[in-house]
Every structure is written in structure tokens, then in C-alpha cells.
Amino acid sequence: MNKKILSLFLLLFVVIIAGCGNKAEEKSVSSAGVSGQKIAVGTDASFPPFESMSPTGEPEGFDVDLIKAVAESQGMNVEVKNTGWDAMMNGLENGSVQVGIAGITIRDDRKKSFDFTAPYFTAKQVILVKEENSTVTKVADLKGKKIGAQSGTTGAFLIEDTLGKGYSGLKGYKEIAGAVEDLQNGRIDAVVADNAVVKKFIDKFNLKNVKIIEDKTVQQEEYGIAVKKGNKELLAKLNKGLETIKANGTYDKIYARHFSK
């Protein structure tokens, strides 16, 4: 074998080995968190008490503590990132995040794109108004009023389902805090959001002369942890983790930490 042939053979061998290495790396990334690799968890840290930003700039809250406990119980390594709502949902589809947790309601339309764990929290949409709006008892009574809700969430869906698709009085917000602030300043008449979140903002902003209205016709909803459609291995690990922390009392401790104050 002459030197040229030998050199060509060695180059071909290196290319083959490099290709195998890339495939192994891709497989490891695709099963990230299950095989010990760190997995990216997307969240929207504008949704207290489920997620918000700590004074040091890290996501914190019920969902953050929950996913970390679930991961620890299954030997998974997670990194929680404040991506924002839209980036989290898009990231699940394009693979930039492997897990989404941000008070995500399990809905049939979302199941077309994502797989969800078993429910981990039950919530309900409520109406926040100023006390002088005493005639409001249900979502239908908000017709003709200006209503704030976080875009892409069940609060916004409920308003359109009740008052009509494209209801002109609906104002979408990137973060629910903006809607609460506009209610305070009289720029809108009501806010529709999850009950626990509304209560947290009342405490956080020390709101006065407001009241929470619970529409008896509104159905409860359940939150789930989301993964990309078809990621069965990661989904199974997450479900197993939820079962584990509920059985050993960790879930109750996390719940008490954020909701028993």
C-alpha cells in the first residue's frame, strides 16, 4: 500500500468515526435528562406563585420547586430557564427546551402538539374587578367591557368562548401583571386569570377596593407538565417522578410552602 492510498484510508476512517460520534451525541441529546444529560426546562416567570423571578434573577415558585423535585427523584439533571410563554411553547416543538412547566392547562388542542403528564394541579379562571362593578357575577356580564388576559392562555380563550371569537374588548398581555396594573389605573374593567395567580397579585400589589368573582358556570382546569409530542421516554420519567413525590410527601411540602401562607 503506497503512501497516498494509506493517507486516503486513514482520512476515510476518521470521517467514519466522526460520523458515529455525531450520531451517538444526537441520540444522547434526544433523550436528554433520561440518560443523565441536562435537560432544558422552559417556563414563564410572570405567573406567581407558580413561577416568578427571584431577587437574584433565577426562576422560583411552585412549578420550579416541583420540576426540580420530580427530576431529583428520577436522577434527572434539569436547568430551568425563563423563556416566556410563546418561546416555551415554540421551544418544545423545535427542541430548544425539552420540558415546559408554567401552569399549562391540559387542553385537547394543545394535545395535538404536546404530550402532557398526569395533572399536578387543579385551577379555575376567575374575574378580578373593582368593587364598584357589583353587577358582574359571571363572564357573560363582561360583554361591552374592556377585559385583560394573558395572551395564549385559558383566560383569553374563556373570554372569546363566552363573548365571541375576536371580541373587541379583549386586550391581550404578555404578562398578567400588566393587566392587573391597567385595572388599577382604570384602563380596563376586569382581568380574567387563574384563581391562585389573582390572589397572589392582590397580595403582591396590596390591592384595595377589588374583588374576585367566581363564575359558577366555568369548569375547573388541570395543569400538566408538557413535552414534545412523542417523547414517551421523558414523559414516563416525569410521570414516575410525580407519583414518587406525591407518595413520599414532597409534593405536600412544596404545596404548603407556596399556598399555605
N, C-alpha and C positions, 0 to 999 in steps of 0.2 A: 504493500500500500504506500503510494507516494505521499509527499507532504500535503499537496493540495487536496487529495481525497481525504486524508486524515483530518485536515482542518475543517473540511466541509462536514464530515461525520460528527466531529465534536460540536460544531455550531448547531447542527440539527438536533443533537442530543440535549443541548442546553435549552433550545426552544421548546422541545417536548416536555422537559422537566418544569420549565417556567409555566407552560400551559396547565400542567397538572396542579401546580401550586396555586394558580389563579382559580381553578375550579374548586379546590379544597377551601380556599379563602371565601369564595362566593357561597359555598354550602354552609360554612360556619356563620357568615353574616346572615344568611336567610333564616337560620334557626337561632339567631342571637338571643341570649338570655336563657335558652333551653340548654345549650351546650356550654354555658359558662361565660359566653361573651356578654359584654354590657349592652343592654337594650335601651333605646331612647323612648322615654315616656313623654308624650305631649300633653299639655294642659293649658287652661285659660285662667290665669291667676287674677281674675277680676270678679270672682264668684264666691265671696266668703259666705259661710265658714268652710266651704268645700275646698277652695283654693284662693290664695292671695299671696302677695309678695311680702316677705319678712323684712324687717329693718335692714338686714344685711344683704338684701337683694336676691334671696332664694325663695322658690315656691314653698308654701306651707299651707296647712289646713287638713281637713278630714280626709279628702281624697289622697293627698300626698302621703299622709301617715298610713293610710290604708294600703296603697300600692306598694309602699316600702315594706310593710309587714307581710303582705302576700308574697312578695319577691323573696324576702328573707326566709320564709317558711319553706320555699321550694328551691333554695340555693341559687336564686337568680340575682344577677347584678344589674340594677337599674339606675338610670340617670333621668331625673325629672326636669323637663325644660318648659319654660313659659313661652309657648309658641303663639298663643292666641287661638281663638276658636276656629277660624277659617283655615289657618295654617295647620292646625292639629288635624282637622278632618281631611284636608288635602294631603297632608303628610302620611296619613295612614294608607292612602291609596297609592302614593308614589314611593313609599318605603323610607322616607326620611325620618319617620318615627314608627315604632313597631306597636306601641300601645297608646291608646287615648283614654284619659280619665279627667272629666271636668263636669260632673253632673250631667252626663249624656243620657237622655231619656231613650229607652229602647222603643223604637218605632218600626213599623213594617217597612216604611220607605227607606229607612236607614239600613235595614237588614239586607237590602239589595246590594249594598256596597261594603258592609262591615259585618263581622260576626261579633256577638256580644256574650259576655259571661252570664251566669245566673245573676238575677238582680241583687244589688247590695244595699239599696236604699229606696224607700218609698217617699214620694213627694207629691205636692199638689200646687197648681197655679192659683194664685190669689191676686186680689186687686188692692193696690195702695192708693188711697185718695186723701185729700184734705178733709177734715171733719165737716166742713160746711156742705160738702157734696153728700148730704144724708140720704138723698133719694136713690143712690146707687146701691143695689143689692145683688146684682149679677152682671156678668159680662155684657149681656144684651142691653143693659141700661146705659152702656157707654157709647151707644150709637150717637153720632153727631159731636162727640167729644174728641179731644186730642189725647192719644194714648201712646205711651212709650213702652218699648220692649226691646230686649237684646235681639239683634238680627240673627236669623237662622235657628232660633230656639223655640221651644214649645209655647212660650208666652206669645210670641209673634204669630205662630201657627193658630193658636186658640183665638186670637183676635180676628184673624182672617176667616177662620172656620165659622165664627159666630156672626161677624158683621159683613162678611163678603170678601172674596179674593180681591186684593188690591185696594182695600179700604183706605180712603184718602186721609183719614185722621190718624193712621198708624205711622209713628215715627220710629225707625229702627236705629238702634245704638250699637256701637262696637262693644261697649261695656255698660252694664246695668247701672253703674254708679252715675253715669251721665244722665240717665233717665230720672233717677231719684233727685239729682240736683236740679233738673229742669222742673220737676214737680214742685220742689221747694220754692223756686223762683217764679212760679206761675206760668211757665211757658207751655206746659202740658197739664192735662186734667187728671191723669191717672197713670199708674205703672202696673203692668201685669208681669209677674215673675214668680219663681218658686217660693213657697212659704218660708223655708228656713233662711233663704237669702234676703227676703224682705225684712224679716225680723232682725237679721244681723245688721242691715243698713240702718234701721231705726235706731239701734243701739250705737252703731258706729258714728252716725251723724247727730245723735241726740235729737232726733226729730220730735217736734211738738205739733199738736193740732193735726195729726194724721191718724188714720185708722186703716186696719186691714179688713177687707171684706172677702169672705169665703163663699164663692158661688156653689151652692149645693148640687148644681147640675154638672159641674166639672168633675171628670173622672180623675182618680189618682193615677200617677205615673211612676215608673220604676227606672232607676239608673242602672246602667251596666258598664263594665269596662270593655272598650272596643279594640278589636284587632282587624287587620286586613282580611277580607273575605277569603276563606280557605286555609288560614293559618291555624290548622287544627291542633298542632303540637303545642304551640304557645297558648292557645285558648284552653286546652286541657290543663296545663300547668297553672294558669290563673284561676280556673275553677277549683282545682285542688287546693290552691292556696287560700281561696275564700272559705272553703269548707274547713280547712285547718284552723284558721284564725277565729272562726265563729265557734268551733268546738272547744278551743283551748282558752277562750275568754278574752283574747287580744282585741277582737272586734268591739266587744262591750266597753273595754277600757278606752279605745280610741273614740268611740261614740260619746262616752261620758266626758272626755276631755274637751270636745267641741260643742256639745249640745246640752250639757247639764250645768250651764252657768247662769 
